[in-house]
Amino acid sequence: MTHQLESYGLILLFALVAVEGCGVPLPGETALATAAVLASGGHFSIEAVIGVAAIAAIVGDNTGYWIGRRGGRALLARVPFVSEASQRVLPRAERFFDRHGPKTVLIARFIAGLRITAAWLAGISHMPWRRFVLYNAAGGILWSVTIGVVAYVFGKAAVNAVTHYGLYAVIVIVALVISAFVAHRMWHKAHEARLERSEN
């Protein structure tokens, strides 16, 4: 992945993230993490990496939403072993998205299975598009900033933790960063106080 991104740049990042959002299982999150690590080495601008990933996530997910809304049911009905199951599952999916759609769309990018299915399911379930696009944009931006910054600062190991443990890992990492910042500020103030006492 590193070599491909070095060769094709952020165009490849956009393509992988966007196509993954359409429902195709491609390594969009891995591409974002790799691009952010490359940015930490000066190969890309981290702002560009985050911006490209966020736009690609929003574009891809909205494409997946409209594919699901316009043709998802017909496509499922044509697949023999899926059509019967979909008749049982879709009513439950519609009720689920009526109650939990915004939350699901918001956090979907942090969960591997939902990242490639949430947009389709939202479209098939006829979740209102304005509600979808609002929470999807918020989720896409939050995801790209979180994964991008974590990979840029801490490397791929931290991204792997986010991938495996989702928002729990994000909360722990943010808490650790805040704790480290507060501890540094407290140490700095204590050091200044000691200097002032020594001067007096």
SERO-4910 file (N, C-alpha, C, O; in steps of 0.05 Angstrom, whole numbers):
BEGIN
 pado doro    nc1    nc2    nc3   cac1   cac2   cac3    cc1    cc2    cc3    oc1    oc2    oc3
  Met    A     16    -24      0      0      0      0     17     25      0     11     45    -13
  Thr    A     39     25     15     57     48     17     68     55    -11     68     78    -19
  His    A     78     35    -25     89     40    -51     69     51    -71     74     69    -86
  Gln    A     44     39    -70     23     48    -88     16     78    -83     12     93   -102
  Leu    A     14     85    -57      7    113    -50     29    132    -58     24    154    -67
  Glu    A     54    123    -55     77    139    -63     76    144    -93     84    165   -103
  Ser    A     67    123   -108     67    125   -138     43    141   -148     46    158   -166
  Tyr    A     19    136   -137     -5    148   -148    -17    171   -130    -35    185   -139
  Gly    A     -6    175   -107    -13    197    -90    -41    196    -79    -53    175    -76
  Leu    A    -52    220    -74    -78    223    -61   -101    215    -79   -124    212    -70
  Ile    A    -96    213   -105   -117    203   -123   -125    175   -116   -148    168   -116
  Leu    A   -105    158   -110   -110    131   -102   -125    130    -75   -143    114    -71
  Leu    A   -117    147    -56   -131    149    -31   -160    156    -35   -178    143    -23
  Phe    A   -166    175    -52   -193    183    -57   -209    159    -69   -231    154    -60
  Ala    A   -197    146    -88   -211    124   -102   -217    101    -83   -239     91    -83
  Leu    A   -198     93    -66   -202     71    -48   -223     77    -27   -240     61    -21
  Val    A   -222    101    -15   -242    109      5   -269    112     -7   -289    102      5
  Ala    A   -271    124    -30   -297    129    -43   -310    102    -51   -334     98    -47
  Val    A   -295     85    -64   -306     60    -74   -314     42    -50   -334     28    -52
  Glu    A   -298     43    -29   -306     28     -5   -333     38      6   -350     22     14
  Gly    A   -337     64      5   -362     76     14   -386     67     -3   -408     67      7
  Cys    A   -381     61    -28   -402     51    -46   -411     22    -39   -431     13    -49
  Gly    A   -395      9    -22   -403    -19    -14   -383    -40    -24   -389    -64    -21
  Val    A   -361    -32    -35   -341    -51    -45   -319    -54    -23   -308    -34    -15
  Pro    A   -314    -79    -14   -294    -82      8   -265    -77     -1   -251    -96     -7
  Leu    A   -258    -52     -1   -230    -44     -7   -217    -32     18   -232    -24     37
  Pro    A   -191    -31     19   -177    -21     44   -176      9     46   -154     21     46
  Gly    A   -199     22     47   -199     51     49   -186     61     74   -171     81     73
  Glu    A   -193     49     97   -181     58    123   -151     54    123   -136     70    133
  Thr    A   -142     31    113   -113     26    111    -99     46     94    -77     56    100
  Ala    A   -112     54     72   -101     74     54    -98    101     69    -78    115     66
  Leu    A   -119    108     84   -118    134     99    -96    133    119    -80    152    122
  Ala    A    -94    111    135    -73    109    155    -45    110    142    -27    123    153
  Thr    A    -41     96    120    -15     96    106     -8    123     96     15    132     98
  Ala    A    -28    137     84    -23    164     74    -15    183     97      2    200     93
  Ala    A    -28    180    120    -22    197    142      6    192    153     20    210    161
  Val    A     14    166    154     41    159    162     61    171    142     82    181    150
  Leu    A     55    170    116     73    182     96     74    212    100     95    225     96
  Ala    A     51    224    108     51    253    113     69    260    137     82    281    136
  Ser    A     70    243    157     88    248    180    118    248    171    134    260    184
  Gly    A    123    234    149    151    234    138    155    256    117    176    257    105
  Gly    A    135    273    113    138    295     94    130    290     66    134    306     48
  His    A    119    266     61    112    258     33     86    273     24     84    281      1
  Phe    A     67    276     43     42    290     37     38    311     58     51    311     79
  Ser    A     19    329     53      9    347     74    -13    332     89    -31    321     77
  Ile    A    -12    332    116    -33    318    131    -60    331    127    -81    317    128
  Glu    A    -61    357    123    -86    371    118    -99    361     92   -123    357     90
  Ala    A    -82    357     72    -92    346     46   -102    318     49   -122    311     37
  Val    A    -87    301     64    -95    274     68   -122    272     81   -140    258     72
  Ile    A   -126    287    103   -151    287    117   -174    298    100   -196    287     99
  Gly    A   -168    320     85   -189    332     68   -197    313     46   -221    310     40
  Val    A   -178    301     32   -185    282     11   -201    258     21   -220    250      9
  Ala    A   -192    247     44   -206    224     55   -235    231     63   -253    216     59
  Ala    A   -238    255     75   -265    263     84   -284    267     60   -306    257     60
  Ile    A   -274    280     39   -291    284     15   -297    258      2   -320    253     -6
  Ala    A   -277    240      0   -281    214    -12   -302    197      4   -318    184     -8
  Ala    A   -300    199     30   -319    184     47   -347    194     43   -366    178     40
  Ile    A   -351    220     42   -377    231     38   -388    225     10   -411    217      7
  Val    A   -371    228    -10   -380    222    -38   -387    193    -41   -408    186    -52
  Gly    A   -369    175    -31   -373    147    -34   -398    137    -19   -414    122    -30
  Asp    A   -402    146      5   -425    138     21   -451    148      8   -471    133      8
  Asn    A   -451    172     -2   -475    182    -15   -481    167    -40   -505    163    -47
  Thr    A   -461    160    -55   -465    143    -78   -477    116    -70   -496    107    -83
  Gly    A   -466    104    -49   -477     79    -39   -506     82    -30   -522     64    -34
  Tyr    A   -512    104    -17   -539    109     -8   -558    110    -31   -579     97    -30
  Trp    A   -551    124    -53   -570    126    -75   -571    101    -91   -592     95   -103
  Ile    A   -550     85    -92   -551     59   -105   -571     42    -90   -588     28   -102
  Gly    A   -568     42    -63   -586     26    -47   -615     35    -49   -634     19    -50
  Arg    A   -619     61    -50   -646     72    -50   -660     67    -77   -683     61    -78
  Arg    A   -645     71    -99   -657     68   -126   -659     39   -135   -678     32   -149
  Gly    A   -639     23   -129   -639     -4   -140   -632    -26   -122   -630    -49   -130
  Gly    A   -628    -20    -96   -620    -41    -77   -639    -63    -74   -632    -86    -74
  Arg    A   -665    -57    -71   -685    -77    -67   -688    -95    -92   -690   -120    -89
  Ala    A   -687    -83   -115   -689    -99   -140   -666   -117   -143   -668   -140   -152
  Leu    A   -642   -107   -136   -618   -124   -138   -619   -147   -118   -613   -170   -126
  Leu    A   -628   -142    -94   -631   -164    -74   -651   -185    -83   -648   -209    -78
  Ala    A   -673   -175    -96   -694   -193   -104   -685   -212   -127   -697   -233   -130
  Arg    A   -665   -204   -142   -655   -220   -164   -636   -242   -155   -632   -262   -170
  Val    A   -625   -240   -131   -606   -260   -122   -622   -282   -106   -634   -276    -85
  Pro    A   -623   -306   -117   -641   -327   -106   -638   -332    -76   -658   -332    -62
  Phe    A   -613   -336    -67   -610   -343    -39   -611   -319    -20   -612   -322      4
  Val    A   -612   -295    -32   -614   -271    -15   -642   -260    -14   -650   -248      6
  Ser    A   -658   -264    -35   -684   -252    -37   -703   -259    -13   -716   -242     -2
  Glu    A   -703   -285     -6   -720   -293     16   -711   -282     42   -727   -272     59
  Ala    A   -685   -282     47   -674   -270     72   -680   -240     73   -685   -230     95
  Ser    A   -677   -227     50   -681   -198     50   -710   -190     57   -714   -169     70
  Gln    A   -729   -207     50   -757   -202     57   -761   -202     87   -778   -188     98
  Arg    A   -745   -218    101   -747   -219    130   -731   -197    143   -739   -185    163
  Val    A   -708   -191    131   -689   -173    144   -696   -143    139   -693   -127    157
  Leu    A   -705   -137    115   -710   -109    108   -730    -95    126   -724    -72    134
  Pro    A   -752   -107    133   -771    -93    151   -757    -86    178   -762    -64    189
  Arg    A   -741   -104    188   -727    -99    213   -706    -77    209   -702    -60    227
  Ala    A   -693    -77    186   -673    -56    180   -686    -29    178   -675     -9    188
  Glu    A   -710    -28    166   -724     -3    164   -732      8    192   -729     32    198
  Arg    A   -741    -10    209   -748     -2    237   -723      8    252   -724     27    267
  Phe    A   -701     -7    247   -676      0    261   -667     28    252   -659     44    269
  Phe    A   -667     33    226   -658     59    216   -677     82    224   -669    105    226
  Asp    A   -703     75    227   -721     96    237   -713    104    265   -715    128    272
  Arg    A   -705     85    282   -698     91    310   -669     99    314   -663    117    329
  His    A   -651     86    300   -622     89    306   -606     97    281   -581     97    282
  Gly    A   -619    105    260   -605    112    235   -583    133    238   -560    128    230
  Pro    A   -589    156    250   -569    177    252   -544    167    268   -521    172    259
  Lys    A   -548    154    290   -525    144    306   -509    123    290   -484    123    290
  Thr    A   -523    106    276   -510     85    260   -493     97    238   -470     89    234
  Val    A   -504    116    224   -490    129    202   -466    144    213   -445    145    200
  Leu    A   -469    157    236   -447    173    247   -423    156    254   -400    164    249
  Ile    A   -427    132    266   -405    116    276   -397     94    256   -378     79    261
  Ala    A   -412     91    233   -408     69    215   -379     67    205   -369     44    202
  Arg    A   -366     89    200   -339     88    189   -318     77    208   -297     69    199
  Phe    A   -325     76    233   -306     64    253   -309     34    256   -294     22    271
  Ile    A   -329     23    243   -335     -6    245   -333    -19    218   -347    -11    200
  Ala    A   -315    -38    215   -308    -48    188   -332    -58    172   -336    -50    149
  Gly    A   -349    -74    184   -372    -84    170   -392    -63    162   -403    -62    140
  Leu    A   -397    -44    180   -416    -22    175   -405     -3    154   -420     10    140
  Arg    A   -379      0    153   -367     19    135   -374     14    106   -377     33     90
  Ile    A   -379    -11     99   -386    -18     71   -415    -24     67   -424    -29     45
  Thr    A   -431    -24     89   -459    -32     86   -479    -10     96   -502    -10     87
  Ala    A   -470      8    113   -488     27    125   -502     44    105   -526     49    107
  Ala    A   -487     54     85   -499     72     65   -520     57     49   -542     68     44
  Trp    A   -513     33     40   -533     16     26   -558     12     42   -580     16     33
  Leu    A   -554      4     67   -577     -2     84   -594     23     89   -619     21     90
  Ala    A   -581     46     93   -596     71     97   -612     77     72   -635     86     74
  Gly    A   -600     73     48   -615     78     23   -638     59     19   -660     67     12
  Ile    A   -633     33     23   -654     13     20   -676     17     39   -700     14     33
  Ser    A   -670     26     64   -690     31     84   -703     58     81   -721     65     97
  His    A   -696     73     61   -708     99     55   -705    119     79   -723    134     85
  Met    A   -682    117     91   -675    138    111   -675    165     96   -663    167     75
  Pro    A   -688    186    107   -689    212     94   -661    221     86   -643    221    103
  Trp    A   -657    229     61   -630    236     51   -618    259     66   -594    259     72
  Arg    A   -634    279     73   -622    302     87   -611    294    114   -590    304    123
  Arg    A   -625    277    128   -615    267    153   -590    250    149   -571    252    164
  Phe    A   -591    233    128   -568    216    122   -543    233    116   -522    228    128
  Val    A   -546    253     99   -523    268     90   -511    284    113   -487    288    114
  Leu    A   -528    293    131   -518    309    154   -500    291    172   -478    299    178
  Tyr    A   -511    268    180   -496    251    198   -473    237    184   -453    231    196
  Asn    A   -477    231    158   -455    219    143   -431    238    140   -409    230    143
  Ala    A   -437    263    134   -415    283    132   -401    286    159   -376    287    159
  Ala    A   -416    287    181   -403    289    207   -386    265    213   -364    267    223
  Gly    A   -397    241    206   -382    216    211   -357    214    193   -336    206    203
  Gly    A   -360    222    168   -337    221    150   -314    240    158   -291    232    156
  Ile    A   -322    264    167   -302    283    176   -289    273    202   -264    274    205
  Leu    A   -305    264    221   -295    254    246   -276    230    242   -254    229    254
  Trp    A   -284    212    224   -267    189    218   -241    197    205   -219    187    214
  Ser    A   -241    214    185   -217    221    171   -198    237    190   -174    233    189
  Val    A   -209    255    206   -192    270    225   -180    251    246   -156    252    252
  Thr    A   -197    233    257   -187    215    278   -166    196    268   -144    195    279
  Ile    A   -172    182    246   -153    162    236   -128    177    225   -105    168    230
  Gly    A   -132    199    211   -109    214    200    -91    224    222    -66    221    220
  Val    A   -102    237    243    -85    248    264    -72    226    280    -48    229    287
  Val    A    -87    205    287    -75    183    303    -52    171    288    -31    166    299
  Ala    A    -56    165    262    -34    153    246    -11    173    243     12    164    244
  Tyr    A    -17    198    239      4    218    235     21    221    260     46    223    259
  Val    A      9    220    284     23    225    309     34    199    321     57    198    330
  Phe    A     18    178    321     25    153    335     33    130    317     44    110    327
  Gly    A     28    132    291     35    110    273     13     89    270     -9     92    281
  Lys    A     19     69    255     -1     49    247    -10     32    271    -33     22    270
  Ala    A      6     28    291     -2     12    314    -26     23    327    -44      8    335
  Ala    A    -27     50    330    -51     62    343    -75     60    325    -97     56    334
  Val    A    -71     61    298    -93     58    280   -104     29    282   -129     25    280
  Asn    A    -87     10    285    -96    -18    288   -113    -20    313   -133    -35    313
  Ala    A   -106     -6    334   -123     -7    358   -150      5    353   -171     -6    362
  Val    A   -151     27    338   -177     40    331   -193     21    313   -217     18    317
  Thr    A   -180      7    295   -193    -11    277   -206    -34    292   -228    -43    287
  His    A   -191    -45    312   -200    -68    327   -221    -61    348   -240    -75    353
  Tyr    A   -217    -38    361   -234    -31    384   -252     -7    379   -267      1    397
  Gly    A   -251      5    356   -269     26    348   -268     50    365   -246     59    372
  Leu    A   -291     61    373   -292     86    388   -280     84    415   -271    104    427
  Tyr    A   -280     60    427   -268     56    453   -238     64    452   -228     77    470
  Ala    A   -225     55    431   -196     61    427   -192     91    423   -173    103    433
  Val    A   -211    104    408   -209    133    404   -211    147    430   -196    166    435
  Ile    A   -230    139    447   -234    152    473   -209    149    490   -200    168    503
  Val    A   -197    125    491   -173    120    507   -150    137    496   -136    149    512
  Ile    A   -146    138    470   -124    153    458   -128    183    464   -109    196    472
  Val    A   -152    193    461   -157    222    467   -153    227    496   -141    248    503
  Ala    A   -162    209    514   -158    213    543   -128    213    549   -119    230    566
  Leu    A   -112    196    537    -84    195    542    -70    221    532    -53    232    546
  Val    A    -78    231    509    -67    256    498    -74    279    517    -56    295    523
  Ile    A    -99    280    526   -107    302    544    -92    300    570    -83    320    581
  Ser    A    -89    275    581    -75    271    606    -46    280    603    -35    293    621
  Ala    A    -33    273    581     -5    280    576     -2    310    574     17    322    585
  Phe    A    -22    323    561    -21    353    558    -24    366    585     -9    385    591
  Val    A    -44    357    601    -48    368    627    -24    364    645    -16    383    660
  Ala    A    -13    340    645     11    334    661     35    352    653     49    362    670
  His    A     38    356    627     59    374    617     55    403    627     74    416    635
  Arg    A     30    412    625     24    440    634     29    443    664     40    463    673
  Met    A     21    422    680     25    424    709     55    424    715     64    439    733
  Trp    A     70    407    701     99    406    706    112    433    699    129    443    713
  His    A    103    445    677    114    470    668    108    492    688    126    508    694
  Lys    A     84    493    699     77    513    719     92    509    744    102    528    757
  Ala    A     96    484    753    111    478    777    140    486    773    153    496    792
  His    A    151    481    749    179    489    743    182    519    744    201    529    755
  Glu    A    162    534    733    164    563    734    162    574    763    176    592    770
  Ala    A    145    561    779    142    569    807    168    564    822    176    581    838
  Arg    A    182    542    817    207    537    830    228    557    822    244    566    838
  Leu    A    228    565    796    247    585    787    242    612    800    261    626    807
  Glu    A    216    619    803    210    645    816    218    645    845    229    665    855
  Arg    A    214    622    859    223    621    887    253    622    890    263    635    908
  Ser    A    267    609    871    297    610    872    307    638    867    328    646    878
  Glu    A    294    653    850    302    680    844    297    699    867    312    718    871
  Asn    A    276    693    882    270    709    906    288    702    930    285    714    951
***
